[in-house]
Amino acid sequence: MAVFLSRSVHKVDKKGRVSVPSAFRASLGDELAKGLGLNMPVVGFPCIEVLPYAKIEERLTILDSLPVDEAEAMALAHRMLGTLAHVTLDGEGRIVLPDYLIEYAGIRDSATFVGLGRTFQIWDAEALAVHDESTRLMARDNIKLMRNKPVAGEG
C-alpha cells in the first residue's frame, strides 16, 4: 500500500491543474492507474483529502457493513462518497482539482501537498499555517494515544 510523507508546494494553473509530487506518484506505483479520490474531509478541515483507490475500497467495505436505513450511516456515505471526485493523472503527472474543492479549500495560485501516511491532503498555504498551529497543540496534548499500541509484525 502507498505511503505518503512530507510536504511539497506546487503551482495551480488557471484550469485547476496541479502536479502531484513525484514521490507520491512513485509510492502509488501500479495503483496510480486507478486514479485518486478527492473530497472534503469529514472532520471539516479546510483542505482537499486525497485517497488512493485502495483507501476508497476500504471505506466502501466499512460503509457496506453499516445499516442502510440509519441516518448516521447515510450521512457518512453522503459525505464520504457522494461528494467524492474521481480524478486521473495526465501524462505530466497532473490532476485537475474540481472547482467546488478549490473553493472549499481556498486554494489560489499554489497548493501544498501534505503526506499523512496512507492518504494525503492539499492545502492553501495560509490555511495550512493556521492548521499547523492548532494541530501542534492537539498533538502535544494527545501523544498518549500513541503509547502502548501494538505494532504490526510485533508479537
Rosetta constraint file for C-alpha pairs under 8 A:
AtomPair CA 1 CA 28 HARMONIC 7.61 0.50
AtomPair CA 1 CA 54 HARMONIC 7.69 0.50
AtomPair CA 1 CA 118 HARMONIC 7.53 0.50
AtomPair CA 2 CA 27 HARMONIC 5.04 0.50
AtomPair CA 2 CA 28 HARMONIC 5.12 0.50
AtomPair CA 2 CA 29 HARMONIC 7.81 0.50
AtomPair CA 2 CA 52 HARMONIC 7.88 0.50
AtomPair CA 2 CA 117 HARMONIC 7.95 0.50
AtomPair CA 2 CA 118 HARMONIC 6.15 0.50
AtomPair CA 3 CA 24 HARMONIC 7.67 0.50
AtomPair CA 3 CA 27 HARMONIC 6.08 0.50
AtomPair CA 3 CA 28 HARMONIC 7.81 0.50
AtomPair CA 3 CA 115 HARMONIC 7.98 0.50
AtomPair CA 3 CA 117 HARMONIC 4.94 0.50
AtomPair CA 3 CA 118 HARMONIC 5.10 0.50
AtomPair CA 3 CA 119 HARMONIC 7.43 0.50
AtomPair CA 4 CA 23 HARMONIC 7.83 0.50
AtomPair CA 4 CA 24 HARMONIC 5.86 0.50
AtomPair CA 4 CA 27 HARMONIC 7.09 0.50
AtomPair CA 4 CA 115 HARMONIC 4.50 0.50
AtomPair CA 4 CA 116 HARMONIC 5.94 0.50
AtomPair CA 4 CA 117 HARMONIC 4.72 0.50
AtomPair CA 4 CA 118 HARMONIC 6.09 0.50
AtomPair CA 4 CA 119 HARMONIC 6.45 0.50
AtomPair CA 4 CA 120 HARMONIC 6.45 0.50
AtomPair CA 5 CA 114 HARMONIC 7.15 0.50
AtomPair CA 5 CA 115 HARMONIC 4.16 0.50
AtomPair CA 5 CA 116 HARMONIC 6.14 0.50
AtomPair CA 5 CA 117 HARMONIC 5.93 0.50
AtomPair CA 6 CA 114 HARMONIC 6.02 0.50
AtomPair CA 6 CA 115 HARMONIC 5.21 0.50
AtomPair CA 6 CA 116 HARMONIC 7.99 0.50
AtomPair CA 7 CA 112 HARMONIC 6.69 0.50
AtomPair CA 7 CA 113 HARMONIC 5.38 0.50
AtomPair CA 7 CA 114 HARMONIC 4.64 0.50
AtomPair CA 7 CA 115 HARMONIC 6.23 0.50
AtomPair CA 8 CA 21 HARMONIC 6.65 0.50
AtomPair CA 8 CA 112 HARMONIC 5.60 0.50
AtomPair CA 8 CA 113 HARMONIC 5.15 0.50
AtomPair CA 8 CA 114 HARMONIC 6.90 0.50
AtomPair CA 9 CA 110 HARMONIC 6.75 0.50
AtomPair CA 9 CA 111 HARMONIC 5.64 0.50
AtomPair CA 9 CA 112 HARMONIC 4.34 0.50
AtomPair CA 9 CA 113 HARMONIC 6.20 0.50
AtomPair CA 10 CA 18 HARMONIC 6.53 0.50
AtomPair CA 10 CA 19 HARMONIC 6.46 0.50
AtomPair CA 10 CA 20 HARMONIC 7.98 0.50
AtomPair CA 10 CA 21 HARMONIC 7.99 0.50
AtomPair CA 10 CA 110 HARMONIC 5.48 0.50
AtomPair CA 10 CA 111 HARMONIC 5.42 0.50
AtomPair CA 10 CA 112 HARMONIC 6.44 0.50
AtomPair CA 10 CA 113 HARMONIC 7.84 0.50
AtomPair CA 11 CA 18 HARMONIC 6.17 0.50
AtomPair CA 11 CA 19 HARMONIC 7.64 0.50
AtomPair CA 11 CA 109 HARMONIC 5.88 0.50
AtomPair CA 11 CA 110 HARMONIC 4.21 0.50
AtomPair CA 11 CA 111 HARMONIC 6.33 0.50
AtomPair CA 12 CA 16 HARMONIC 5.73 0.50
AtomPair CA 12 CA 17 HARMONIC 5.54 0.50
AtomPair CA 12 CA 18 HARMONIC 4.81 0.50
AtomPair CA 12 CA 19 HARMONIC 7.97 0.50
AtomPair CA 12 CA 108 HARMONIC 7.15 0.50
AtomPair CA 12 CA 109 HARMONIC 5.14 0.50
AtomPair CA 12 CA 110 HARMONIC 4.98 0.50
AtomPair CA 12 CA 111 HARMONIC 6.58 0.50
AtomPair CA 13 CA 17 HARMONIC 5.42 0.50
AtomPair CA 13 CA 18 HARMONIC 6.75 0.50
AtomPair CA 13 CA 109 HARMONIC 6.88 0.50
AtomPair CA 15 CA 96 HARMONIC 7.35 0.50
AtomPair CA 16 CA 96 HARMONIC 5.28 0.50
AtomPair CA 16 CA 97 HARMONIC 5.19 0.50
AtomPair CA 16 CA 98 HARMONIC 7.09 0.50
AtomPair CA 16 CA 99 HARMONIC 7.46 0.50
AtomPair CA 16 CA 102 HARMONIC 7.84 0.50
AtomPair CA 17 CA 94 HARMONIC 6.07 0.50
AtomPair CA 17 CA 95 HARMONIC 5.49 0.50
AtomPair CA 17 CA 96 HARMONIC 4.31 0.50
AtomPair CA 17 CA 97 HARMONIC 6.19 0.50
AtomPair CA 18 CA 94 HARMONIC 5.15 0.50
AtomPair CA 18 CA 95 HARMONIC 5.66 0.50
AtomPair CA 18 CA 96 HARMONIC 6.49 0.50
AtomPair CA 18 CA 97 HARMONIC 7.43 0.50
AtomPair CA 18 CA 111 HARMONIC 7.78 0.50
AtomPair CA 19 CA 92 HARMONIC 7.48 0.50
AtomPair CA 19 CA 93 HARMONIC 5.55 0.50
AtomPair CA 19 CA 94 HARMONIC 4.04 0.50
AtomPair CA 19 CA 95 HARMONIC 6.43 0.50
AtomPair CA 20 CA 24 HARMONIC 6.79 0.50
AtomPair CA 20 CA 25 HARMONIC 6.70 0.50
AtomPair CA 20 CA 93 HARMONIC 5.99 0.50
AtomPair CA 20 CA 94 HARMONIC 5.73 0.50
AtomPair CA 20 CA 95 HARMONIC 6.99 0.50
AtomPair CA 20 CA 113 HARMONIC 7.95 0.50
AtomPair CA 21 CA 25 HARMONIC 6.42 0.50
AtomPair CA 21 CA 113 HARMONIC 7.60 0.50
AtomPair CA 22 CA 26 HARMONIC 6.08 0.50
AtomPair CA 22 CA 93 HARMONIC 7.78 0.50
AtomPair CA 23 CA 27 HARMONIC 6.15 0.50
AtomPair CA 24 CA 28 HARMONIC 6.34 0.50
AtomPair CA 25 CA 29 HARMONIC 6.61 0.50
AtomPair CA 25 CA 32 HARMONIC 6.86 0.50
AtomPair CA 25 CA 93 HARMONIC 7.65 0.50
AtomPair CA 28 CA 32 HARMONIC 5.28 0.50
AtomPair CA 28 CA 52 HARMONIC 7.58 0.50
AtomPair CA 31 CA 35 HARMONIC 7.35 0.50
AtomPair CA 31 CA 52 HARMONIC 7.46 0.50
AtomPair CA 31 CA 53 HARMONIC 7.16 0.50
AtomPair CA 31 CA 54 HARMONIC 7.95 0.50
AtomPair CA 32 CA 36 HARMONIC 7.54 0.50
AtomPair CA 32 CA 52 HARMONIC 7.79 0.50
AtomPair CA 32 CA 88 HARMONIC 7.93 0.50
AtomPair CA 32 CA 89 HARMONIC 7.81 0.50
AtomPair CA 33 CA 88 HARMONIC 7.35 0.50
AtomPair CA 34 CA 53 HARMONIC 6.27 0.50
AtomPair CA 34 CA 88 HARMONIC 7.28 0.50
AtomPair CA 35 CA 52 HARMONIC 6.97 0.50
AtomPair CA 35 CA 53 HARMONIC 6.56 0.50
AtomPair CA 35 CA 86 HARMONIC 6.69 0.50
AtomPair CA 35 CA 87 HARMONIC 5.50 0.50
AtomPair CA 35 CA 88 HARMONIC 4.36 0.50
AtomPair CA 35 CA 89 HARMONIC 6.79 0.50
AtomPair CA 36 CA 50 HARMONIC 6.60 0.50
AtomPair CA 36 CA 51 HARMONIC 5.66 0.50
AtomPair CA 36 CA 52 HARMONIC 4.95 0.50
AtomPair CA 36 CA 53 HARMONIC 5.88 0.50
AtomPair CA 36 CA 86 HARMONIC 5.74 0.50
AtomPair CA 36 CA 87 HARMONIC 5.36 0.50
AtomPair CA 36 CA 88 HARMONIC 6.31 0.50
AtomPair CA 37 CA 49 HARMONIC 7.96 0.50
AtomPair CA 37 CA 50 HARMONIC 5.61 0.50
AtomPair CA 37 CA 51 HARMONIC 4.91 0.50
AtomPair CA 37 CA 52 HARMONIC 6.38 0.50
AtomPair CA 37 CA 53 HARMONIC 6.82 0.50
AtomPair CA 37 CA 56 HARMONIC 7.18 0.50
AtomPair CA 37 CA 84 HARMONIC 6.10 0.50
AtomPair CA 37 CA 85 HARMONIC 5.56 0.50
AtomPair CA 37 CA 86 HARMONIC 4.65 0.50
AtomPair CA 37 CA 87 HARMONIC 6.37 0.50
AtomPair CA 38 CA 48 HARMONIC 6.32 0.50
AtomPair CA 38 CA 49 HARMONIC 5.64 0.50
AtomPair CA 38 CA 50 HARMONIC 4.77 0.50
AtomPair CA 38 CA 51 HARMONIC 6.50 0.50
AtomPair CA 38 CA 84 HARMONIC 5.59 0.50
AtomPair CA 38 CA 85 HARMONIC 5.03 0.50
AtomPair CA 38 CA 86 HARMONIC 6.38 0.50
AtomPair CA 38 CA 87 HARMONIC 7.40 0.50
AtomPair CA 39 CA 48 HARMONIC 5.58 0.50
AtomPair CA 39 CA 49 HARMONIC 5.13 0.50
AtomPair CA 39 CA 50 HARMONIC 6.65 0.50
AtomPair CA 39 CA 80 HARMONIC 7.43 0.50
AtomPair CA 39 CA 83 HARMONIC 6.31 0.50
AtomPair CA 39 CA 84 HARMONIC 4.85 0.50
AtomPair CA 39 CA 85 HARMONIC 6.39 0.50
AtomPair CA 39 CA 101 HARMONIC 7.11 0.50
AtomPair CA 40 CA 44 HARMONIC 7.01 0.50
AtomPair CA 40 CA 45 HARMONIC 7.57 0.50
AtomPair CA 40 CA 46 HARMONIC 7.54 0.50
AtomPair CA 40 CA 47 HARMONIC 6.59 0.50
AtomPair CA 40 CA 48 HARMONIC 5.32 0.50
AtomPair CA 40 CA 49 HARMONIC 5.79 0.50
AtomPair CA 40 CA 79 HARMONIC 7.90 0.50
AtomPair CA 40 CA 83 HARMONIC 7.61 0.50
AtomPair CA 40 CA 84 HARMONIC 7.86 0.50
AtomPair CA 40 CA 101 HARMONIC 7.06 0.50
AtomPair CA 40 CA 104 HARMONIC 7.66 0.50
AtomPair CA 41 CA 45 HARMONIC 6.01 0.50
AtomPair CA 41 CA 46 HARMONIC 7.87 0.50
AtomPair CA 41 CA 47 HARMONIC 7.23 0.50
AtomPair CA 41 CA 48 HARMONIC 6.80 0.50
AtomPair CA 41 CA 49 HARMONIC 5.58 0.50
AtomPair CA 42 CA 79 HARMONIC 6.46 0.50
AtomPair CA 42 CA 80 HARMONIC 7.06 0.50
AtomPair CA 46 CA 104 HARMONIC 6.47 0.50
AtomPair CA 46 CA 105 HARMONIC 4.81 0.50
AtomPair CA 46 CA 106 HARMONIC 7.55 0.50
AtomPair CA 46 CA 123 HARMONIC 7.48 0.50
AtomPair CA 46 CA 127 HARMONIC 7.10 0.50
AtomPair CA 47 CA 101 HARMONIC 7.98 0.50
AtomPair CA 47 CA 104 HARMONIC 7.12 0.50
AtomPair CA 47 CA 105 HARMONIC 4.42 0.50
AtomPair CA 47 CA 106 HARMONIC 7.83 0.50
AtomPair CA 47 CA 121 HARMONIC 6.51 0.50
AtomPair CA 47 CA 122 HARMONIC 5.71 0.50
AtomPair CA 47 CA 123 HARMONIC 4.92 0.50
AtomPair CA 47 CA 124 HARMONIC 7.28 0.50
AtomPair CA 48 CA 101 HARMONIC 6.50 0.50
AtomPair CA 48 CA 102 HARMONIC 7.98 0.50
AtomPair CA 48 CA 105 HARMONIC 6.28 0.50
AtomPair CA 48 CA 121 HARMONIC 5.43 0.50
AtomPair CA 48 CA 122 HARMONIC 4.98 0.50
AtomPair CA 48 CA 123 HARMONIC 6.63 0.50
AtomPair CA 49 CA 119 HARMONIC 7.54 0.50
AtomPair CA 49 CA 120 HARMONIC 6.26 0.50
AtomPair CA 49 CA 121 HARMONIC 4.60 0.50
AtomPair CA 49 CA 122 HARMONIC 6.61 0.50
AtomPair CA 50 CA 119 HARMONIC 5.99 0.50
AtomPair CA 50 CA 120 HARMONIC 5.27 0.50
AtomPair CA 50 CA 121 HARMONIC 5.55 0.50
AtomPair CA 50 CA 122 HARMONIC 7.45 0.50
AtomPair CA 51 CA 55 HARMONIC 5.78 0.50
AtomPair CA 51 CA 56 HARMONIC 6.36 0.50
AtomPair CA 51 CA 118 HARMONIC 7.95 0.50
AtomPair CA 51 CA 119 HARMONIC 5.37 0.50
AtomPair CA 51 CA 120 HARMONIC 6.98 0.50
AtomPair CA 52 CA 56 HARMONIC 6.66 0.50
AtomPair CA 52 CA 119 HARMONIC 6.92 0.50
AtomPair CA 53 CA 57 HARMONIC 6.27 0.50
AtomPair CA 54 CA 58 HARMONIC 6.30 0.50
AtomPair CA 55 CA 59 HARMONIC 6.28 0.50
AtomPair CA 55 CA 118 HARMONIC 7.73 0.50
AtomPair CA 55 CA 119 HARMONIC 7.79 0.50
AtomPair CA 56 CA 60 HARMONIC 6.21 0.50
AtomPair CA 57 CA 61 HARMONIC 6.26 0.50
AtomPair CA 58 CA 62 HARMONIC 6.44 0.50
AtomPair CA 59 CA 63 HARMONIC 6.02 0.50
AtomPair CA 60 CA 64 HARMONIC 5.86 0.50
AtomPair CA 61 CA 65 HARMONIC 6.50 0.50
AtomPair CA 62 CA 66 HARMONIC 6.92 0.50
AtomPair CA 63 CA 73 HARMONIC 7.21 0.50
AtomPair CA 63 CA 76 HARMONIC 7.76 0.50
AtomPair CA 63 CA 77 HARMONIC 6.61 0.50
AtomPair CA 66 CA 73 HARMONIC 6.08 0.50
AtomPair CA 67 CA 73 HARMONIC 6.52 0.50
AtomPair CA 68 CA 73 HARMONIC 6.47 0.50
AtomPair CA 68 CA 74 HARMONIC 6.57 0.50
AtomPair CA 69 CA 73 HARMONIC 7.68 0.50
AtomPair CA 69 CA 74 HARMONIC 7.50 0.50
AtomPair CA 70 CA 74 HARMONIC 6.38 0.50
AtomPair CA 71 CA 75 HARMONIC 6.01 0.50
AtomPair CA 72 CA 76 HARMONIC 6.36 0.50
AtomPair CA 73 CA 77 HARMONIC 6.29 0.50
AtomPair CA 74 CA 78 HARMONIC 5.98 0.50
AtomPair CA 75 CA 79 HARMONIC 6.21 0.50
AtomPair CA 76 CA 80 HARMONIC 5.84 0.50
AtomPair CA 77 CA 81 HARMONIC 5.48 0.50
AtomPair CA 77 CA 82 HARMONIC 6.70 0.50
AtomPair CA 78 CA 82 HARMONIC 4.51 0.50
AtomPair CA 78 CA 83 HARMONIC 6.84 0.50
AtomPair CA 79 CA 83 HARMONIC 5.93 0.50
AtomPair CA 79 CA 84 HARMONIC 7.87 0.50
AtomPair CA 80 CA 84 HARMONIC 6.51 0.50
AtomPair CA 85 CA 98 HARMONIC 7.48 0.50
AtomPair CA 87 CA 95 HARMONIC 6.48 0.50
AtomPair CA 87 CA 96 HARMONIC 7.09 0.50
AtomPair CA 88 CA 95 HARMONIC 6.24 0.50
AtomPair CA 89 CA 93 HARMONIC 5.28 0.50
AtomPair CA 89 CA 94 HARMONIC 5.15 0.50
AtomPair CA 89 CA 95 HARMONIC 4.99 0.50
AtomPair CA 90 CA 94 HARMONIC 5.40 0.50
AtomPair CA 90 CA 95 HARMONIC 6.59 0.50
AtomPair CA 97 CA 101 HARMONIC 6.72 0.50
AtomPair CA 97 CA 102 HARMONIC 6.41 0.50
AtomPair CA 98 CA 102 HARMONIC 6.32 0.50
AtomPair CA 99 CA 103 HARMONIC 6.10 0.50
AtomPair CA 100 CA 104 HARMONIC 6.09 0.50
AtomPair CA 101 CA 105 HARMONIC 6.03 0.50
AtomPair CA 102 CA 106 HARMONIC 5.84 0.50
AtomPair CA 102 CA 107 HARMONIC 5.25 0.50
AtomPair CA 102 CA 108 HARMONIC 7.63 0.50
AtomPair CA 103 CA 107 HARMONIC 6.70 0.50
AtomPair CA 105 CA 123 HARMONIC 6.48 0.50
AtomPair CA 105 CA 124 HARMONIC 6.56 0.50
AtomPair CA 106 CA 123 HARMONIC 7.99 0.50
AtomPair CA 106 CA 124 HARMONIC 6.06 0.50
AtomPair CA 106 CA 127 HARMONIC 7.92 0.50
AtomPair CA 107 CA 111 HARMONIC 6.33 0.50
AtomPair CA 107 CA 123 HARMONIC 6.77 0.50
AtomPair CA 107 CA 124 HARMONIC 4.77 0.50
AtomPair CA 108 CA 124 HARMONIC 7.13 0.50
AtomPair CA 110 CA 124 HARMONIC 7.03 0.50
AtomPair CA 110 CA 125 HARMONIC 7.82 0.50
AtomPair CA 111 CA 122 HARMONIC 6.11 0.50
AtomPair CA 111 CA 123 HARMONIC 5.57 0.50
AtomPair CA 111 CA 124 HARMONIC 5.42 0.50
AtomPair CA 111 CA 125 HARMONIC 6.87 0.50
AtomPair CA 112 CA 122 HARMONIC 5.48 0.50
AtomPair CA 112 CA 123 HARMONIC 5.03 0.50
AtomPair CA 112 CA 124 HARMONIC 6.26 0.50
AtomPair CA 112 CA 125 HARMONIC 6.28 0.50
AtomPair CA 113 CA 120 HARMONIC 6.87 0.50
AtomPair CA 113 CA 121 HARMONIC 5.71 0.50
AtomPair CA 113 CA 122 HARMONIC 4.60 0.50
AtomPair CA 113 CA 123 HARMONIC 6.48 0.50
AtomPair CA 114 CA 120 HARMONIC 5.49 0.50
AtomPair CA 114 CA 121 HARMONIC 5.17 0.50
AtomPair CA 114 CA 122 HARMONIC 6.32 0.50
AtomPair CA 114 CA 123 HARMONIC 7.64 0.50
AtomPair CA 115 CA 119 HARMONIC 6.56 0.50
AtomPair CA 115 CA 120 HARMONIC 4.45 0.50
AtomPair CA 115 CA 121 HARMONIC 6.63 0.50
AtomPair CA 116 CA 120 HARMONIC 5.05 0.50
AtomPair CA 116 CA 121 HARMONIC 7.46 0.50
AtomPair CA 123 CA 127 HARMONIC 6.80 0.50
AtomPair CA 123 CA 128 HARMONIC 5.89 0.50
AtomPair CA 124 CA 128 HARMONIC 6.09 0.50
AtomPair CA 125 CA 129 HARMONIC 6.26 0.50
AtomPair CA 126 CA 130 HARMONIC 6.63 0.50
AtomPair CA 127 CA 131 HARMONIC 6.20 0.50
AtomPair CA 128 CA 132 HARMONIC 5.88 0.50
AtomPair CA 129 CA 133 HARMONIC 6.53 0.50
AtomPair CA 130 CA 134 HARMONIC 6.59 0.50
AtomPair CA 131 CA 135 HARMONIC 6.02 0.50
AtomPair CA 132 CA 136 HARMONIC 5.94 0.50
AtomPair CA 133 CA 137 HARMONIC 6.68 0.50
AtomPair CA 134 CA 138 HARMONIC 6.26 0.50
AtomPair CA 135 CA 139 HARMONIC 5.71 0.50
AtomPair CA 136 CA 140 HARMONIC 6.18 0.50
AtomPair CA 137 CA 141 HARMONIC 6.20 0.50
AtomPair CA 138 CA 142 HARMONIC 6.11 0.50
AtomPair CA 139 CA 143 HARMONIC 5.76 0.50
AtomPair CA 143 CA 147 HARMONIC 7.38 0.50
AtomPair CA 145 CA 149 HARMONIC 7.90 0.50
AtomPair CA 150 CA 154 HARMONIC 7.21 0.50
